[in-house]
Amino acid sequence: MRNTALTKDLQANFSPKSVLQDLLDGNNRYVANNLTSSDVTSLVKQTTGGQFPKAVILSCIDSRVPVELVFDQTIGDVFVARVAGNFENTDILGSMEYSCAVAGSKLVLVLGHESCGAVKAACDGVELGNITSMLSNITPAAKMASEQVDGVADSSNKAFVAKTVENNVKLTIERIREKSKILQEMEDNGEISIVGGVYSLSTGKVTML
């Protein structure tokens, strides 16, 4: 039973490596259907005056990827940023910088997922309203995958989609480092780690890249 929220002292005792291991241990519990129960009322009261999350996770908006549950986390444990296709933009970069440089988080995790609808749309070159501009952030990953995977370069090719999902996570991490001097310097100094993984819709398992 979780009835104690993260404090500044507890957060300070985490390292980037230990935070990642904590999330992966939580994912193992999730896969085993052995989630930790929480005293929500107590945690809400404890976090009213402040928060000290250990990580910030950039995920897709997909309803089948409930981020806190996937890693068996509760109130006050993690920041979560969500956008279809889990890519970075100025607002998300600012949110990540706040999470780490201001609020003390030790890990940035970019989380893609199996059979991502946004990735499939980018693979198919879908054009529709603001979705067109959004998908342009994922197109580089699809172009890269087209040179790595045999067969047709569209969403009918499961291997192509899967490689695009992986590439999109990796390219997002590269751009986070390129576009945020704050996060890059924190990583260079060992204060944080920037990592990526892919969530399996079929098993619930997160595989690190």
N, CA, C and O of each residue as an XYZ file, in Angstrom:
836
protein
N       0.847     -1.201      0.000
C       0.000      0.000      0.000
C       0.879      1.246      0.000
O       1.671      1.449      0.920
N       0.740      2.079     -1.028
C       1.467      3.338     -1.067
C       0.661      4.400     -0.334
O      -0.433      4.764     -0.765
N       1.208      4.900      0.780
C       0.527      5.965      1.500
C       1.465      7.126      1.816
O       1.117      8.032      2.575
N       2.675      7.088      1.217
C       3.649      8.157      1.413
C       4.056      8.718      0.060
O       4.567      7.988     -0.789
N       3.833     10.000     -0.144
C       4.186     10.641     -1.407
C       5.685     10.950     -1.450
O       6.347     11.049     -0.417
N       6.190     11.098     -2.655
C       7.589     11.489     -2.808
C       7.818     12.875     -2.202
O       7.022     13.795     -2.390
N       8.912     12.993     -1.480
C       9.331     14.270     -0.919
C      10.605     14.727     -1.619
O      11.185     13.987     -2.414
N      11.029     15.933     -1.322
C      12.255     16.448     -1.935
C      13.448     15.591     -1.555
O      14.316     15.329     -2.387
N      13.496     15.154     -0.312
C      14.611     14.316      0.138
C      14.603     12.962     -0.560
O      15.651     12.471     -0.980
N      13.428     12.360     -0.685
C      13.338     11.071     -1.379
C      13.720     11.223     -2.845
O      14.424     10.381     -3.402
N      13.255     12.293     -3.461
C      13.590     12.549     -4.862
C      15.097     12.707     -5.042
O      15.673     12.193     -6.001
N      15.733     13.428     -4.105
C      17.165     13.690     -4.208
C      17.990     12.412     -4.116
O      19.098     12.345     -4.649
N      17.456     11.406     -3.447
C      18.183     10.148     -3.288
C      18.141      9.265     -4.524
O      18.881      8.285     -4.615
N      17.278      9.606     -5.480
C      17.219      8.853     -6.728
C      18.358      9.258     -7.652
O      18.787     10.412     -7.656
N      18.842      8.306     -8.431
C      19.739      8.584     -9.544
C      18.963      8.305    -10.827
O      17.941      7.620    -10.779
N      19.415      8.813    -11.968
C      18.729      8.478    -13.214
C      18.597      6.963    -13.411
O      17.563      6.479    -13.871
N      19.636      6.236    -13.065
C      19.618      4.779    -13.227
C      18.592      4.133    -12.308
O      17.873      3.223    -12.721
N      18.519      4.594    -11.076
C      17.572      3.977    -10.127
C      16.126      4.322    -10.475
O      15.222      3.520    -10.238
N      15.906      5.513    -11.036
C      14.553      5.873    -11.461
C      14.101      4.977    -12.606
O      12.974      4.484    -12.611
N      14.984      4.770    -13.574
C      14.639      3.893    -14.692
C      14.334      2.488    -14.199
O      13.375      1.861    -14.649
N      15.150      1.994    -13.276
C      14.917      0.648    -12.755
C      13.589      0.586    -12.005
O      12.871     -0.410    -12.089
N      13.266      1.642    -11.277
C      11.999      1.691    -10.552
C      10.818      1.618    -11.524
O       9.838      0.921    -11.263
N      10.915      2.335    -12.635
C       9.841      2.302    -13.627
C       9.727      0.929    -14.280
O       8.621      0.437    -14.507
N      10.863      0.312    -14.581
C      10.839     -1.008    -15.205
C      10.318     -2.068    -14.233
O       9.607     -2.989    -14.633
N      10.672     -1.932    -12.966
C      10.119     -2.849    -11.948
C       8.602     -2.683    -11.877
O       7.869     -3.663    -11.752
N       8.140     -1.437    -11.958
C       6.709     -1.176    -11.945
C       6.030     -1.770    -13.162
O       4.919     -2.292    -13.064
N       6.691     -1.693    -14.314
C       6.120     -2.290    -15.519
C       6.014     -3.812    -15.394
O       5.061     -4.420    -15.881
N       7.002     -4.414    -14.737
C       6.923     -5.859    -14.502
C       5.714     -6.214    -13.637
O       5.049     -7.222    -13.874
N       5.433     -5.377    -12.630
C       4.254     -5.617    -11.795
C       2.974     -5.445    -12.617
O       2.011     -6.195    -12.452
N       2.979     -4.460    -13.491
C       1.816     -4.209    -14.357
C       1.545     -5.413    -15.253
O       0.405     -5.858    -15.380
N       2.596     -5.935    -15.870
C       2.449     -7.087    -16.749
C       1.934     -8.301    -15.970
O       1.157     -9.104    -16.487
N       2.380     -8.415    -14.726
C       1.970     -9.545    -13.884
C       0.626     -9.319    -13.209
O       0.168    -10.154    -12.430
N      -0.012     -8.175    -13.514
C      -1.304     -7.826    -12.902
C      -1.192     -7.791    -11.379
O      -2.059     -8.289    -10.661
N      -0.104     -7.190    -10.913
C       0.183     -7.115     -9.487
C       0.463     -5.666     -9.086
O       1.465     -5.375     -8.433
N      -0.431     -4.767     -9.484
C      -0.233     -3.348     -9.219
C      -0.325     -3.035     -7.732
O      -1.065     -3.676     -6.986
N       0.451     -2.026     -7.318
C       0.473     -1.597     -5.926
C      -0.761     -0.742     -5.624
O      -1.076      0.177     -6.380
N      -1.443     -1.033     -4.551
C      -2.581     -0.207     -4.159
C      -2.101      1.085     -3.512
O      -1.002      1.141     -2.961
N      -2.929      2.117     -3.581
C      -2.554      3.427     -3.049
C      -3.650      3.991     -2.167
O      -4.839      3.798     -2.425
N      -3.231      4.694     -1.118
C      -4.160      5.453     -0.291
C      -4.298      6.825     -0.949
O      -3.589      7.770     -0.603
N      -5.222      6.914     -1.899
C      -5.344      8.117     -2.713
C      -5.627      9.353     -1.862
O      -5.047     10.412     -2.101
N      -6.492      9.232     -0.895
C      -6.841     10.378     -0.052
C      -5.614     10.934      0.648
O      -5.419     12.148      0.706
N      -4.791     10.045      1.179
C      -3.581     10.469      1.864
C      -2.594     11.131      0.904
O      -2.000     12.160      1.228
N      -2.422     10.540     -0.272
C      -1.477     11.077     -1.251
C      -1.923     12.434     -1.775
O      -1.100     13.321     -2.001
N      -3.232     12.592     -1.967
C      -3.754     13.889     -2.405
C      -3.438     14.963     -1.372
O      -2.996     16.055     -1.726
N      -3.659     14.662     -0.115
C      -3.387     15.628      0.947
C      -1.900     15.967      1.034
O      -1.534     17.130      1.209
N      -1.048     14.956      0.912
C       0.393     15.166      1.036
C       0.969     15.994     -0.115
O       1.966     16.696      0.059
N       0.343     15.912     -1.287
C       0.905     16.588     -2.460
C       0.243     17.928     -2.757
O       0.601     18.589     -3.731
N      -0.698     18.330     -1.946
C      -1.392     19.594     -2.192
C      -0.430     20.781     -2.207
O      -0.593     21.707     -3.002
N       0.567     20.752     -1.331
C       1.485     21.879     -1.210
C       2.705     21.814     -2.094
O       3.501     22.752     -2.100
N       2.884     20.732     -2.846
C       4.063     20.622     -3.706
C       4.201     19.231     -4.290
O       3.511     18.298     -3.879
N       5.100     19.103     -5.254
C       5.319     17.810     -5.902
C       6.791     17.633     -6.223
O       7.502     18.597     -6.506
N       7.239     16.374     -6.175
C       8.639     16.060     -6.421
C       8.761     14.782     -7.261
O       9.365     13.805     -6.818
N       8.189     14.787     -8.473
C       8.218     13.594     -9.322
C       9.643     13.198     -9.712
O      10.534     14.041     -9.821
N       9.830     11.906     -9.918
C      11.179     11.391    -10.219
C      11.480     11.342    -11.707
O      12.643     11.219    -12.093
N      10.438     11.439    -12.570
C      10.641     11.321    -14.009
C       9.589     12.113    -14.764
O       8.530     12.441    -14.229
N       9.906     12.418    -16.038
C       8.921     12.973    -16.953
C       8.849     12.023    -18.140
O       9.871     11.665    -18.726
N       7.635     11.622    -18.486
C       7.424     10.644    -19.542
C       6.643     11.285    -20.677
O       5.560     11.829    -20.465
N       7.198     11.220    -21.886
C       6.526     11.712    -23.078
C       5.887     10.533    -23.783
O       6.580      9.643    -24.277
N       4.564     10.528    -23.829
C       3.816      9.400    -24.376
C       2.866      9.865    -25.465
O       2.602     11.058    -25.613
N       2.361      8.910    -26.220
C       1.279      9.156    -27.160
C      -0.019      9.366    -26.370
O      -0.106      9.013    -25.194
N      -1.025      9.949    -27.037
C      -2.315     10.146    -26.370
C      -3.131      8.864    -26.307
O      -4.191      8.846    -25.683
N      -2.671      7.806    -26.928
C      -3.442      6.574    -27.076
C      -4.050      6.114    -25.753
O      -3.350      6.001    -24.747
N      -5.356      5.849    -25.761
C      -6.073      5.467    -24.544
C      -5.666      4.094    -24.024
O      -5.961      3.739    -22.883
N      -4.989      3.329    -24.867
C      -4.556      1.985    -24.461
C      -3.198      1.981    -23.784
O      -2.666      0.926    -23.439
N      -2.640      3.177    -23.596
C      -1.335      3.306    -22.936
C      -1.494      4.195    -21.704
O      -1.087      5.357    -21.730
N      -2.077      3.671    -20.632
C      -2.276      4.458    -19.403
C      -0.955      4.578    -18.639
O      -0.597      3.697    -17.858
N      -0.251      5.659    -18.869
C       1.172      5.758    -18.496
C       1.446      5.422    -17.036
O       2.309      4.595    -16.743
N       0.712      6.063    -16.106
C       0.982      5.781    -14.693
C       0.756      4.305    -14.362
O       1.540      3.707    -13.626
N      -0.298      3.727    -14.896
C      -0.556      2.307    -14.645
C       0.527      1.426    -15.243
O       0.964      0.458    -14.620
N       0.961      1.762    -16.458
C       1.972      0.960    -17.158
C       3.228      0.796    -16.311
O       3.877     -0.249    -16.354
N       3.570      1.827    -15.542
C       4.779      1.779    -14.710
C       4.452      1.637    -13.219
O       5.337      1.782    -12.377
N       3.195      1.356    -12.892
C       2.749      1.195    -11.510
C       3.171      2.381    -10.650
O       3.787      2.216     -9.597
N       2.832      3.570    -11.114
C       3.126      4.798    -10.386
C       1.821      5.412     -9.897
O       0.741      5.062    -10.374
N       1.932      6.328     -8.945
C       0.733      6.923     -8.371
C       0.874      8.443     -8.281
O       1.765      9.026     -8.899
N       0.005      9.071     -7.521
C      -0.023     10.530     -7.408
C       1.327     11.071     -6.942
O       1.873     10.628     -5.931
N       1.857     12.040     -7.698
C       3.102     12.689     -7.315
C       4.360     12.006     -7.794
O       5.458     12.487     -7.512
N       4.240     10.883     -8.519
C       5.427     10.109     -8.896
C       6.070     10.561    -10.197
O       7.295     10.641    -10.287
N       5.251     10.860    -11.215
C       5.811     11.180    -12.531
C       5.022     12.303    -13.203
O       3.808     12.428    -13.037
N       5.756     13.116    -13.965
C       5.133     14.046    -14.898
C       4.827     13.267    -16.173
O       5.594     12.383    -16.555
N       3.711     13.586    -16.835
C       3.379     12.929    -18.094
C       2.973     13.984    -19.120
O       2.052     14.769    -18.899
N       3.688     13.981    -20.252
C       3.328     14.827    -21.392
C       2.817     13.914    -22.490
O       3.416     12.874    -22.761
N       1.707     14.294    -23.131
C       1.114     13.410    -24.136
C       0.751     14.184    -25.403
O       0.172     15.269    -25.348
N       1.105     13.599    -26.534
C       0.726     14.131    -27.834
C       0.718     12.952    -28.798
O       1.547     12.049    -28.684
N      -0.211     12.958    -29.742
C      -0.281     11.856    -30.700
C       1.065     11.695    -31.408
O       1.546     12.628    -32.051
N       1.665     10.519    -31.289
C       2.961     10.265    -31.906
C       4.156     10.545    -31.022
O       5.296     10.406    -31.464
N       3.916     10.940    -29.775
C       4.983     11.156    -28.778
C       6.245     11.824    -29.323
O       7.348     11.301    -29.164
N       6.078     12.983    -29.967
C       7.215     13.770    -30.448
C       7.344     15.033    -29.602
O       6.423     15.401    -28.872
N       8.476     15.678    -29.707
C       8.714     16.902    -28.948
C       8.252     18.124    -29.738
O       8.245     18.108    -30.969
N       7.873     19.166    -29.036
C       7.701     20.492    -29.625
C       8.130     21.507    -28.565
O       8.569     21.123    -27.480
N       8.007     22.773    -28.869
C       8.495     23.798    -27.940
C       7.825     23.699    -26.571
O       8.491     23.807    -25.541
N       6.533     23.498    -26.561
C       5.810     23.428    -25.291
C       6.226     22.209    -24.480
O       6.395     22.292    -23.263
N       6.389     21.088    -25.153
C       6.800     19.877    -24.438
C       8.244     19.992    -23.965
O       8.572     19.536    -22.870
N       9.102     20.589    -24.769
C      10.483     20.805    -24.325
C      10.509     21.691    -23.080
O      11.244     21.420    -22.131
N       9.704     22.746    -23.092
C       9.631     23.613    -21.914
C       9.115     22.862    -20.699
O       9.587     23.073    -19.582
N       8.148     21.988    -20.922
C       7.602     21.192    -19.821
C       8.656     20.240    -19.265
O       8.748     20.034    -18.055
N       9.445     19.668    -20.161
C      10.524     18.774    -19.717
C      11.595     19.542    -18.953
O      12.105     19.072    -17.936
N      11.926     20.722    -19.449
C      12.924     21.539    -18.752
C      12.421     21.913    -17.361
O      13.185     21.891    -16.395
N      11.155     22.250    -17.260
C      10.587     22.523    -15.937
C      10.678     21.287    -15.055
O      11.091     21.372    -13.899
N      10.296     20.150    -15.594
C      10.287     18.908    -14.816
C      11.651     18.611    -14.220
O      11.763     18.223    -13.057
N      12.688     18.796    -15.028
C      14.036     18.402    -14.588
C      14.804     19.542    -13.908
O      15.325     19.371    -12.806
N      14.870     20.690    -14.558
C      15.702     21.784    -14.047
C      15.080     22.510    -12.870
O      15.793     23.041    -12.019
N      13.753     22.538    -12.816
C      13.065     23.248    -11.744
C      12.541     22.291    -10.684
O      12.765     22.493     -9.491
N      11.846     21.253    -11.122
C      11.167     20.357    -10.175
C      12.007     19.153     -9.751
O      11.605     18.418     -8.849
N      13.157     18.936    -10.377
C      14.098     17.944     -9.878
C      13.985     16.524    -10.400
O      14.607     15.620     -9.841
N      13.210     16.296    -11.457
C      13.103     14.944    -12.008
C      14.451     14.473    -12.554
O      15.267     15.275    -13.009
N      14.665     13.163    -12.500
C      15.976     12.605    -12.842
C      15.992     11.867    -14.176
O      17.052     11.437    -14.631
N      14.825     11.715    -14.810
C      14.765     10.902    -16.021
C      13.761     11.489    -17.002
O      12.673     11.917    -16.617
N      14.143     11.503    -18.276
C      13.233     11.812    -19.375
C      13.052     10.524    -20.159
O      14.023      9.965    -20.670
N      11.817     10.048    -20.259
C      11.528      8.807    -20.974
C      10.550      9.086    -22.112
O       9.425      9.531    -21.887
N      11.000      8.817    -23.333
C      10.132      8.921    -24.499
C       9.545      7.536    -24.748
O      10.278      6.573    -24.972
N       8.220      7.444    -24.706
C       7.557      6.144    -24.789
C       6.687      6.051    -26.037
O       5.624      6.666    -26.120
N       7.164      5.265    -27.014
C       6.349      4.941    -28.176
C       5.530      3.698    -27.884
O       5.659      3.096    -26.818
N       4.685      3.314    -28.837
C       3.914      2.099    -28.590
C       3.576      1.366    -29.884
O       3.518      1.964    -30.959
N       3.360      0.093    -29.760
C       3.009     -0.790    -30.859
C       1.751     -0.294    -31.590
O       0.789      0.157    -30.967
N       1.784     -0.389    -32.924
C       0.614     -0.078    -33.751
C       0.079      1.329    -33.512
O      -1.134      1.534    -33.462
N       0.970      2.286    -33.366
C       0.561      3.677    -33.103
C      -0.217      4.240    -34.288
O       0.264      4.212    -35.420
N      -1.408      4.747    -34.028
C      -2.242      5.296    -35.087
C      -1.621      6.500    -35.764
O      -1.735      6.649    -36.981
N      -0.966      7.363    -35.003
C      -0.318      8.535    -35.586
C       0.834      8.115    -36.485
O       1.037      8.690    -37.555
N       1.578      7.123    -36.052
C       2.685      6.615    -36.860
C       2.147      5.990    -38.144
O       2.705      6.214    -39.219
N       1.074      5.213    -38.047
C       0.477      4.609    -39.238
C       0.016      5.689    -40.210
O       0.192      5.557    -41.421
N      -0.567      6.745    -39.683
C      -1.043      7.836    -40.535
C       0.132      8.511    -41.245
O       0.038      8.864    -42.420
N       1.244      8.687    -40.516
C       2.435      9.268    -41.132
C       2.990      8.335    -42.201
O       3.463      8.792    -43.241
N       2.935      7.041    -41.951
C       3.412      6.054    -42.927
C       2.571      6.120    -44.206
O       3.078      5.869    -45.299
N       1.307      6.453    -44.066
C       0.397      6.503    -45.210
C       0.277      7.892    -45.834
O      -0.436      8.070    -46.822
N       0.972      8.875    -45.259
C       0.924     10.232    -45.797
C      -0.444     10.873    -45.686
O      -0.860     11.612    -46.579
N      -1.148     10.597    -44.594
C      -2.489     11.157    -44.388
C      -2.434     12.689    -44.325
O      -1.533     13.264    -43.715
N      -3.411     13.333    -44.965
C      -3.531     14.784    -44.906
C      -4.953     15.141    -44.479
O      -5.915     14.823    -45.178
N      -5.078     15.792    -43.345
C      -6.397     16.160    -42.822
C      -6.250     17.252    -41.776
O      -5.760     16.999    -40.675
N      -6.669     18.462    -42.112
C      -6.642     19.569    -41.160
C      -5.295     19.731    -40.478
O      -4.247     19.642    -41.118
N      -5.333     19.970    -39.179
C      -4.099     20.146    -38.409
C      -3.314     18.854    -38.237
O      -2.143     18.877    -37.857
N      -3.966     17.721    -38.521
C      -3.271     16.437    -38.437
C      -2.100     16.408    -39.403
O      -1.068     15.806    -39.107
N      -2.247     17.057    -40.566
C      -1.183     17.071    -41.569
C       0.108     17.631    -40.995
O       1.173     17.030    -41.137
N       0.009     18.787    -40.345
C       1.188     19.420    -39.751
C       1.753     18.568    -38.624
O       2.969     18.439    -38.487
N       0.868     17.986    -37.815
C       1.307     17.152    -36.704
C       2.120     15.965    -37.204
O       3.164     15.638    -36.638
N       1.644     15.323    -38.261
C       2.303     14.127    -38.763
C       3.673     14.424    -39.371
O       4.510     13.528    -39.487
N       3.902     15.675    -39.759
C       5.207     16.027    -40.332
C       6.340     15.801    -39.339
O       7.498     15.672    -39.734
N       6.010     15.753    -38.057
C       7.019     15.485    -37.036
C       7.454     14.014    -37.035
O       8.535     13.676    -36.555
N       6.599     13.153    -37.577
C       6.863     11.715    -37.567
C       7.402     11.228    -38.915
O       8.026     10.170    -38.997
N       7.157     12.005    -39.964
C       7.558     11.605    -41.314
C       9.040     11.235    -41.434
O       9.352     10.267    -42.128
N       9.976     11.959    -40.788
C      11.383     11.562    -40.897
C      11.645     10.134    -40.428
O      12.499      9.442    -40.982
N      10.915      9.697    -39.413
C      11.083      8.328    -38.910
C      10.599      7.319    -39.940
O      11.193      6.252    -40.095
N       9.515      7.654    -40.647
C       8.995      6.769    -41.687
C       9.946      6.701    -42.870
O      10.175      5.625    -43.422
N      10.499      7.830    -43.260
C      11.449      7.845    -44.370
C      12.673      6.990    -44.039
O      13.178      6.260    -44.893
N      13.139      7.086    -42.813
C      14.277      6.284    -42.388
C      13.940      4.796    -42.433
O      14.741      3.980    -42.888
N      12.740      4.457    -41.955
C      12.318      3.059    -41.930
C      12.186      2.479    -43.327
O      12.423      1.288    -43.525
N      11.808      3.308    -44.308
C      11.635      2.830    -45.676
C      12.943      2.324    -46.265
O      12.945      1.536    -47.211
N      14.061      2.785    -45.697
C      15.377      2.345    -46.160
C      15.912      1.174    -45.339
O      16.968      0.622    -45.647
N      15.173      0.799    -44.291
C      15.634     -0.250    -43.383
C      14.813     -1.529    -43.458
O      15.268     -2.590    -43.029
N      13.606     -1.428    -44.002
C      12.673     -2.555    -43.988
C      12.239     -2.880    -45.416
O      11.961     -1.978    -46.208
N      12.182     -4.157    -45.735
C      11.714     -4.587    -47.053
C      10.193     -4.513    -47.134
O       9.502     -4.513    -46.115
N       9.685     -4.450    -48.362
C       8.244     -4.438    -48.562
C       7.705     -3.045    -48.763
O       8.455     -2.072    -48.844
N       6.377     -2.963    -48.845
C       5.728     -1.677    -49.102
C       5.901     -0.741    -47.910
O       5.902     -1.167    -46.755
N       6.046      0.545    -48.225
C       6.253      1.541    -47.170
C       4.935      2.194    -46.816
O       4.742      3.387    -47.047
N       4.027      1.410    -46.255
C       2.776      1.961    -45.745
C       2.316      1.136    -44.555
O       2.985      0.183    -44.155
N       1.170      1.503    -43.988
C       0.746      0.891    -42.728
C       0.329     -0.564    -42.857
O       0.105     -1.230    -41.846
N       0.219     -1.071    -44.081
C      -0.094     -2.496    -44.254
C       1.105     -3.387    -43.938
O       0.959     -4.595    -43.754
N       2.285     -2.783    -43.876
C       3.530     -3.503    -43.591
C       3.843     -3.356    -42.093
O       4.349     -2.320    -41.662
N       3.542     -4.384    -41.314
C       3.716     -4.300    -39.861
C       5.163     -4.038    -39.463
O       5.427     -3.309    -38.508
N       6.100     -4.634    -40.198
C       7.520     -4.429    -39.886
C       7.915     -2.978    -40.133
O       8.706     -2.406    -39.382
N       7.366     -2.391    -41.175
C       7.638     -0.981    -41.489
C       7.086     -0.067    -40.404
O       7.757      0.874    -39.978
N       5.879     -0.341    -39.964
C       5.279      0.457    -38.893
C       6.092      0.326    -37.612
O       6.376      1.325    -36.952
N       6.470     -0.901    -37.255
C       7.231     -1.129    -36.020
C       8.567     -0.407    -36.057
O       8.983      0.175    -35.056
N       9.240     -0.437    -37.193
C      10.536      0.251    -37.310
C      10.343      1.761    -37.248
O      11.176      2.477    -36.693
N       9.243      2.241    -37.819
C       8.966      3.678    -37.745
C       8.708      4.110    -36.306
O       9.155      5.179    -35.889
N       7.992      3.289    -35.549
C       7.752      3.577    -34.125
C       9.085      3.708    -33.391
O       9.287      4.659    -32.636
N       9.991      2.759    -33.611
C      11.304      2.805    -32.954
C      12.092      4.031    -33.392
O      12.656      4.747    -32.565
N      12.126      4.266    -34.702
C      12.866      5.419    -35.209
C      12.323      6.725    -34.659
O      13.082      7.646    -34.359
N      11.007      6.800    -34.528
C      10.394      8.023    -34.027
C      10.819      8.319    -32.590
O      11.052      9.474    -32.233
N      10.920      7.279    -31.771
C      11.406      7.463    -30.406
C      12.859      7.945    -30.427
O      13.214      8.896    -29.730
N      13.694      7.283    -31.229
C      15.114      7.633    -31.267
C      15.340      9.044    -31.809
O      16.158      9.793    -31.275
N      14.618      9.404    -32.865
C      14.783     10.740    -33.432
C      14.261     11.814    -32.481
O      14.816     12.910    -32.413
N      13.198     11.500    -31.751
C      12.685     12.443    -30.764
C      13.729     12.706    -29.683
O      13.931     13.849    -29.273
N      14.386     11.653    -29.227
C      15.441     11.815    -28.216
C      16.570     12.684    -28.766
O      17.072     13.566    -28.069
N      16.968     12.439    -30.010
C      18.024     13.244    -30.623
C      17.629     14.717    -30.674
O      18.438     15.598    -30.382
N      16.384     14.972    -31.045
C      15.945     16.364    -31.157
C      15.801     17.021    -29.794
O      16.038     18.223    -29.671
N      15.423     16.277    -28.779
C      15.370     16.835    -27.427
C      16.750     17.340    -27.032
O      16.893     18.443    -26.503
N      17.756     16.525    -27.291
C      19.130     16.934    -26.952
C      19.579     18.126    -27.781
O      20.259     19.017    -27.273
N      19.202     18.147    -29.061
C      19.616     19.233    -29.944
C      18.930     20.553    -29.595
O      19.547     21.616    -29.659
N      17.657     20.476    -29.228
C      16.855     21.686    -29.051
C      16.864     22.227    -27.625
O      16.488     23.378    -27.402
N      17.288     21.415    -26.660
C      17.301     21.875    -25.269
C      18.715     21.799    -24.696
O      19.185     20.730    -24.306
N      19.371     22.933    -24.653
C      20.700     22.972    -24.042
C      20.629     22.629    -22.557
O      21.548     22.033    -21.996
N      19.527     23.014    -21.939
C      19.354     22.738    -20.508
C      19.370     21.237    -20.252
O      20.108     20.758    -19.390
N      18.559     20.497    -20.996
C      18.474     19.054    -20.777
C      19.758     18.353    -21.204
O      20.211     17.415    -20.548
N      20.335     18.811    -22.299
C      21.582     18.195    -22.760
C      22.697     18.375    -21.736
O      23.450     17.441    -21.463
N      22.800     19.568    -21.175
C      23.834     19.833    -20.168
C      23.576     19.026    -18.901
O      24.516     18.519    -18.288
N      22.321     18.904    -18.506
C      21.998     18.103    -17.321
C      22.367     16.637    -17.551
O      22.865     15.963    -16.648
N      22.119     16.157    -18.758
C      22.493     14.769    -19.059
C      24.004     14.612    -19.092
O      24.542     13.640    -18.563
N      24.689     15.564    -19.711
C      26.152     15.510    -19.771
C      26.764     15.515    -18.370
O      27.810     14.909    -18.135
N      26.100     16.204    -17.447
C      26.590     16.294    -16.066
C      26.145     15.124    -15.196
O      26.487     15.058    -14.015
N      25.389     14.208    -15.773
C      24.940     13.038    -15.023
C      23.755     13.297    -14.107
O      23.413     12.454    -13.279
N      23.124     14.465    -14.251
C      21.983     14.797    -13.391
C      20.710     14.095    -13.848
O      19.847     13.770    -13.033
N      20.598     13.865    -15.152
C      19.440     13.171    -15.714
C      19.916     12.205    -16.789
O      21.063     12.259    -17.231
N      19.015     11.325    -17.200
C      19.211     10.513    -18.399
C      18.010     10.725    -19.305
O      16.893     10.930    -18.830
N      18.244     10.674    -20.616
C      17.182     10.772    -21.602
C      17.150      9.441    -22.342
O      18.105      9.093    -23.036
N      16.063      8.700    -22.199
C      15.994      7.337    -22.724
C      14.672      7.129    -23.461
O      13.771      7.966    -23.398
N      14.574      5.999    -24.161
C      13.361      5.709    -24.906
C      12.977      4.253    -24.845
O      13.824      3.382    -24.649
N      11.708      3.994    -25.012
C      11.217      2.623    -25.013
C       9.941      2.518    -25.828
O       9.361      3.523    -26.238
N       9.512      1.281    -26.055
C       8.290      1.018    -26.816
C       7.395      0.091    -26.002
O       7.840     -0.936    -25.490
N       6.136      0.472    -25.895
C       5.139     -0.294    -25.147
C       4.407     -1.243    -26.079
O       3.970     -0.845    -27.159
N       4.272     -2.492    -25.668
C       3.548     -3.493    -26.445
C       2.086     -3.501    -26.035
O       1.762     -3.761    -24.876
N       1.201     -3.216    -26.987
C      -0.232     -3.269    -26.690
C      -0.672     -4.692    -26.355
O      -1.600     -4.894    -25.572
N      -0.007     -5.663    -26.946
C      -0.432     -7.058    -26.775
C       0.005     -7.684    -25.474
O      -0.662     -8.584    -24.964
N       1.137     -7.216    -24.916
C       1.651     -7.822    -23.683
C       1.720     -6.854    -22.510
O       1.769     -7.295    -21.362
N       1.724     -5.546    -22.763
C       1.883     -4.557    -21.702
C       3.337     -4.297    -21.343
O       3.623     -3.477    -20.470
N       4.248     -4.979    -21.999
C       5.677     -4.855    -21.675
C       6.301     -3.655    -22.352
O       6.022     -3.377    -23.518
N       7.151     -2.936    -21.618
C       7.931     -1.857    -22.173
C       9.334     -2.368    -22.480
O      10.023     -2.878    -21.597
N       9.750     -2.230    -23.722
C      11.091     -2.639    -24.136
C      11.934     -1.394    -24.379
O      11.570     -0.541    -25.188
N      13.041     -1.292    -23.691
C      13.914     -0.129    -23.849
C      14.713     -0.250    -25.135
O      15.109     -1.341    -25.544
N      14.939      0.897    -25.759
C      15.702      0.952    -27.007
C      17.147      1.339    -26.745
O      17.940      1.435    -27.681
